[in-house]
Amino acid sequence: MRAIVNTQYGPPEVVKLMEIDKPVPKDNEVQIMVYATTVNRTDCGFRSAEYFISRFFSGLFRPKNKILGNEFAGEISATGKNVTTFHVGDKVFGYNDTKFGAHAEYMTMAEKDAITTMPDNLTFAEAAPICEGGHYALCDIRAAKVKSGQNVLINGASGAIGSAAVQLVKYLGAQVTAVCDTKNIELMKSLGADLVIDYTKQDFTKTDQSFDFIFDAVGKSSFAQCKKLLNKKGIYISTELGKNSANIFLALTTPVFGGRKVLFPIPTISKTDVIFLKELVETRRYKPLIDRKYSLEQIVEAYKYVEKGQKTGNVVITLTELIIKNTGS
Ligand SMILES: NC(=O)c1ccc[n+]([C@@H]2O[C@H](COP(=O)([O-])OP(=O)(O)OC[C@H]3O[C@@H](n4cnc5c(N)ncnc54)[C@H](OP(=O)(O)O)[C@@H]3O)[C@@H](O)[C@H]2O)c1
């Protein structure tokens, strides 16, 4: 099969298109023919090992997972002998950031993990980016216990995580102020944002509104800047560690005092979460944004684009255009 292989940490050019053997599913695993995947910030983080600490998970000197790609949509092509819930030909999508493997024509993963059948209203290319931004947003919104009627600010609302967060917070019935640049204002309104702040014209930390939850989905602010905008029990979450990893320290200390606090939830994803996101997609309350599409051969270009930190939503890699069109799904 064709696969994008990375045997060392480094810039986008370390990944190479190669012909390798198809992965064989274990007894409890399914083999998936991948029709679409994404290049996202999680792939970039694991490929570059920019934060040294990540190497304790991904391999100290060289990558443990030689094929990246965590999101996928495709079709079950083989099953292990103990698999009961999936059959060859089932159309599926999901997420795997423990073994990765979606930057290839075939991947395997455990039947019980974050995989389910395709939503009935999206193509494979549209379904591939459901989970990465979606599950980070879901974890943080759940940690902040967002409720109907609350006032929430989302910075970096045009990214994969931010754009999922806008839609999920609206689904929960809260008010959303989205912070993005001029070109994405109308897009944010179309996702349901009640107010939009154009960060090229206004510093959101100087607004006179107050919020129950400030979610910095792009990690550009600090708790010190945002504290004054939070209500008495307001919560601040950033997707980045912050200067000198301050957000970790603040997440350990601020909850002790009982007022405004920082949280730093460890993201997780389960099959139940994937099914939940699928239900939101099918009821048209969540749809991942797609910025650009690339082929597997163009993956280095895709990485370079994603690493600019300026994508609007997601960057999709399509592997089998013909099959995507033929399914009509
Ligand atoms: N280390 C990891 O494994 C990992 C995994 C996932 C995510 N993350 C982190 O999570 C963050 C978000 O990821 P993502 O995939 O959602 O991001 P993304 O898709 O790369 O998008 C970032 C978005 O933020 C906007 N933006 C840039 N500068 C901004 C600013 N100063 N104020 C407001 N918006 C701004 C960009 O649009 P414009 O430039 O057009 O404004 C872009 O749409 C990133 O910081 C990423 O590093 C890390």
The ligand as an ORCA input file, in Angstrom:
! r2SCAN-3c Opt
* xyz 0 1
  N       0.549     20.034     20.256
  C      -0.520     19.384     19.841
  O      -0.532     18.151     19.735
  C      -1.750     20.167     19.475
  C      -2.818     19.480     18.939
  C      -3.938     20.191     18.567
  C      -3.982     21.552     18.756
  N      -2.947     22.201     19.336
  C      -2.978     23.648     19.515
  O      -4.299     24.127     19.529
  C      -4.364     25.365     18.845
  C      -5.513     25.382     17.861
  O      -5.391     24.352     16.936
  P      -6.312     24.421     15.654
  O      -5.992     23.205     14.839
  O      -7.709     24.684     16.024
  O      -5.725     25.724     14.992
  P      -5.670     26.099     13.493
  O      -6.738     25.328     12.800
  O      -4.266     25.989     13.072
  O      -6.174     27.581     13.414
  C      -5.798     28.625     14.120
  C      -6.831     29.700     13.757
  O      -6.652     30.782     14.620
  C      -6.654     31.994     13.866
  N      -5.746     32.942     14.510
  C      -4.416     33.087     14.303
  N      -3.929     34.042     15.109
  C      -4.971     34.510     15.833
  C      -5.103     35.489     16.843
  N      -4.071     36.199     17.265
  N      -6.317     35.696     17.367
  C      -7.388     35.002     16.964
  N      -7.331     34.057     15.995
  C      -6.126     33.797     15.448
  C      -6.199     31.613     12.474
  O      -6.816     32.405     11.477
  P      -6.203     33.753     10.902
  O      -4.714     33.643     10.947
  O      -6.758     33.839      9.524
  O      -6.751     34.769     11.828
  C      -6.705     30.168     12.332
  O      -7.972     30.106     11.738
  C      -3.010     25.604     18.221
  O      -2.352     26.552     19.010
  C      -2.340     24.275     18.295
  O      -0.947     24.374     18.442
  C      -1.817     21.545     19.677
*
